[in-house]
Amino acid sequence: MKSVLETRPIYHHNDESIIGHVFCSFLAVVLRKELQDRIARKGWKLEWNHIIADVDAIEEITLRHQNLVFRLLTEATGSAGKVFQAVGIALPPVLRDGPPER
């Protein structure tokens, strides 16, 4: 089962932690399949490693100048925009003012 879920070695010391680890791995597989299905329904052919790299590259940067705070979102390049579109999530504006949300 670990090879199907692609889990790493489990070094937990109690049953609850092991169950949680396997559950999270299973949930990741289910979510990946759902994302791949949504992308396929759009007719797009996106490579999984590109999806991971492109979404991972999106960052929010907080800029402070005197008493001003701005949040800058890096550009969604490659397949990232299509991934967000496939799941119905709109990216926030590139530039926003105010402190980071917590």
N, C-alpha and C positions, 0 to 999 in steps of 0.2 A: 504494500500500500504506500510506503514511503516513496518508492520510485515513481509511482503514478502521480502523486501529489508534489513531487520534487522537493520534499522537505530535507532540511539539513539534519545532521545528527542532533538528537535531542538529549540534552544534558540536564534535564529537570529531575528533581528529587522527590516529587510527589505526584500522585495520579492526576490531580486537578490541573497542574501545570502542563503535564503531557497532553491531557485532553484539550486544553486551551490551545496548545501549539498545533496539534493536528487539526483542530477546528479552524484556526486561522489559515492554515495551509489549504484546507478544503474550500473555505470561503474565497480565497484568492483564485483558486481554479474556477469556481462558479462565476465570479465576477469577470475573470478573463474571458471565459466562454461567452458571457452575455455581451461584453464589449465587442468581441470578434463577430458575434451574430449581428449586432447593430451596424457595425462597419460593413459587413457583407450585404445587409439589406439596402445600404446606400449604393452598393455596386463598386465600392472601393476595394482595392487590394493593397493593404498596408503591411509591411513587415513588422513583426512583433518587436524585434530589437530596435527598430527605428522609432516605434511608438514609445517605448520605454525611454530611450535617449532624448527624444524631442520633448516629451512631457516633463522629464526630469530637469531639462535645461531651463524651464520657466522659473524665474525667481522674482521675488518682490524685494526691492531695495528701498530702504528708508534714508532719505536725505534730510539733513538738518542744516539750516543756515540762519544764524541769529535766533530769532524766536519763531521761525517758520519750520514746519515739518511737511515733507512731501513723500509720497510713496510712489515708486516707479516700478511698473511691471515690465519685465523684459519681453521681447517679441516672441510670439508663439510661432516657431519656424517648423519647417518640414511637415510631418503628419500631425503635429499637436493640434492645430486648428480644426482639422477634420475629426479628430478624436472627441474634442469638446462638442463639436456640432453633432456628432453621432449620438451622444448621450444627452443632448439638449441643455448644455450648460453654456451660458454666455460668459466670456471672460470679462473681468471688470475693466474700466478704462485704464489706459496706459499710465496716466498721471492722475493722482488723487491727492488731496491735501488732508492733513490731520494726522494724529498719532496712529500707529498700527493697532488694528483691532485685536483684542485678546479673547 
